């Protein structure tokens, strides 16, 4: 049935495209490729060029002095766009040069005194591939010539190039070009992408980390680098944000933005694209030597500081490119060090609590006493002022070799290395010791006052509480490697062959994870969750070393390895001047493996004292924090106690050592159409893709028999295949107005932990979580429909609006239930002191649910204020907004509930106000994202997530001379907090932290 559906859809798509094609087809040889009818009368050249732009959609710009008073003899008949322009310019002494998708008119040779203005960017602006049929020469970094006026430069020029790429695409697409990335204050690619319509980002450690595209999380977006799919994982310092990210979601924080000269976000699916990204595809492109004429050198140096850390850290960029004849070579390097101190308040979670009769003081009234005894009240767990200090180093190196011996053969080889290393110093103090507030209250704790709102305990005071501090040292790094070769061979006038071969590997290693827990027993304590930042009050001196002793040491190691092998072969045959046939095949092999080692050593028990250590090995937190308190000297205490820090397989965390291998074969056929429908230009593609994926999931499951735990090796082999039809149409209703429509079917492979043939156990004082994978899951399958209108205002901007709808069948959701620990199959020996087989644990597994749907509206506008009097005509604005709605079913204790899709913000918006002249430029940008959930929730909370965010950045640049630029940049200048919550309805405060304002000062030069 599936194959019948795909074949029928393809047949229908081909009919839709072939109908107009047949109507306009002519015998071969009667017209050249891309020819169209022109009827531009003789007269004023400026008016003729305007008519030409309207007819072709190409933007033609020139200084007024070059065309003032010039006349043309006009052009008529069927010609290609370049030929028609050549006719218009006869006798004017002008010739066109393409620069970033814009045709710039210049004199040949240039007049004396002619000035040029380059786009002020750390790396030069790239050529736009396939700019004009017929081949006007493309000088990628060629300056825009001007005489009496500055025509276009800097940020405006990059916007024009991105606009032109969007205009020429058949499906829905948005682009960022080099100066837009490298010239704006973006620490990494995630932050650059946040300005694209429909893109929202998650933040961690003061930076963007992963993206959500059109309401779907990072696992649903495929990332390709230089044409090849890639994956790279990093880690968060905070447990509430997932810690190590073993997922399909690409961590864009891995790369500095300066390494790339174009990013393309393709939201529509076509048959010639890889399957696997329901949300869309992010294409990353590094610089190439043929982007420049001859030799090119770019140097940039910046100093960066954060108002929550001390000192200035470097951010350095260098690029060298040499093009000579048919051969070119390029190398670029980006290096940065960043210090960040994110601190604030967090709860480990919220959960239902039950107080023993002896744990409720006589001050509590009878009604409140009954609620505390009844097990229906939610209370915060381990109320904790916390600090996460990160010293980050990022290195990126790209190298490109190009060999282009004429127009018929091209060979490009790209190499890339990325390195991201974090040294973390984390601190926390929490009511989390043996007599803690991390679950049911049954020890020495006595509640003395209580404020309950709804079913949440939002304020309380206690005696008999044990407090615990954490000092945590972590070192981790991700190393990324890629080598990819792209070749193109024009066999004849009609047939072109392309091939890709590539290998990618990313390795995440966290060899150091050492944590010291100090404990102070039997103290007075109170908390109040009602203020914006919750407040704790303590009944003893937190900064006195003698009050603290060693309760526990935790040591951990983590490893994640990803590898891709990819081969592609494609043929494009020109059937007629308006119709092309594409055929292709692909092989891809992906592997993911990893493990976690862990030790948990206790030095005290409920009944025995904690381990005393010298006061010299305890000191007050030396990072910014909400309050001061004592923590342990990690290296000193580990050395004193002789705890093992070199872990082995004997310390394996059950269920963490799983391996996924996917081997995929795919083939596609696609028809591409470019013709006329009356006076309108019609472009489109229709095709179908078939893929087959074989999955091998191996790991181990912990089983307990007669009190003995055994790790049983498990290997599961499954496969899936499908036919994926796709249709995309772009119709130029007028030369300025384009209508787009797309329909497609695509798949998304399940998340890596979802496919694991393994079970994992997370132990926590208030009860933990057991998560098991399901290798037999079916992929997500999506049927998508979208449409849009785009209006282009020549060189002054554009406006667009689009709608989209996706129906996600076999949607994978979570099934969560609370069960006694004894029912999980894991051994009691893994539990913390005070827990036993009756302790309630969350048991979670992924299942294919009934499906989900998502729908949304995107709107965007970019406009230069050229209609205003000087100097206000140098202002402009870029803005976009997205509304998205979508939900899923999650199962809680056997009952299905409707919750929003993970990572879906109903509202998202971006706006940039800019001012651009030849010498001076300034921009301020804001990015808003409404609240979203990141998981189904636990401990009977329905959903957990992040509250609305709004981040503001700015940049000011000054260029005293050509090719020299000074910049001042600010990131997160309002120091916007990150606020996480538990439960969609109750909206209980989980995390409130700030990461600080970042300021950068620097200089960039090129020659």
Secondary structure, DSSP 8 states (H G I E B T S, - for coil): -HHHHHHHHHHHHHHHHHHHHHHH---TTSS-TT-EEEEE-SEEHHHHHHHHHHHH--EEE--HHHHTT-EE--EEEEE-HHHHHHHHTTTTTEEEEEETTEEEEEESS--TT-EEE----SS-----TT-STT---B-TT--EEESSS----HHHHHHHHHHHHHHH-SS-EEEEEHHHHHTS--SSHHHHHTTSTTEEEEEETTEEEEEEETTB-GGGEEEEETTEE-----B-S-GGGTSB--SSS--GGGS-GGGEEEEEEE-S--TTS-S--SSEEEEEEE--GGGSSSEEEEEEEEEEEETTS-S-EEEEEEEEEEEETTEEEEEEEEEEEEEEEEEEEE-SEEEEE-B-GGGB-TTS-HHHHHHHHHT-EEEEES-EEEEEEEEEEEEEEEEEEEE--SSSEEEEEEEEEEEEEEEEEEEEEES-SSS-SSSSB-SS-EEEEEEEETTEEEEEEEEEEEEEEEEEEEEEEEEEEEEEEEEEEE-SSSEEEEEEEEEEEEEEEEEEEEEEEEEEEEEEEEEE--SSS-EEEESS-TT-GGG-EEEEEEEEEEEEEEEEEEEEEEEEEEEETTEEEEEEEEEEEEEEEEEEEEEEEES--SSS--B---GGGEEE--S--SS--EEE-HHHHHHHHT---S--GGGB-TT---EEEEEEEEEEEEEEEEEEETTEEEEEEEEEEEEEEEEEEEEEEEEEETTEEEEEEEEEEEEEEEEEEEEEEEEESSSSEEEEEEEEEEEE---HHHH-SSEEEE--TT--EEEE--TT---EEEEEEEEEEEEE-GGGEEEEEEEEEEEEET-EEEEEEEEEGGGSS--GGGS-TT--TTSEEEEEEEEE-S-EEEEEEEEEEEEE-TTS-TTGGGEEEEEEEEEEEEEEEEEETTEEEEEE-TT--SEEEEEEEEEE-SSEEEEEEEEEE--EEEE--STT-S-EEE--EEEEEEEEEE-SSTTEEEEEEEESTT---EEEEE-TTT-EEEEEEE---EEEEEEEEE-
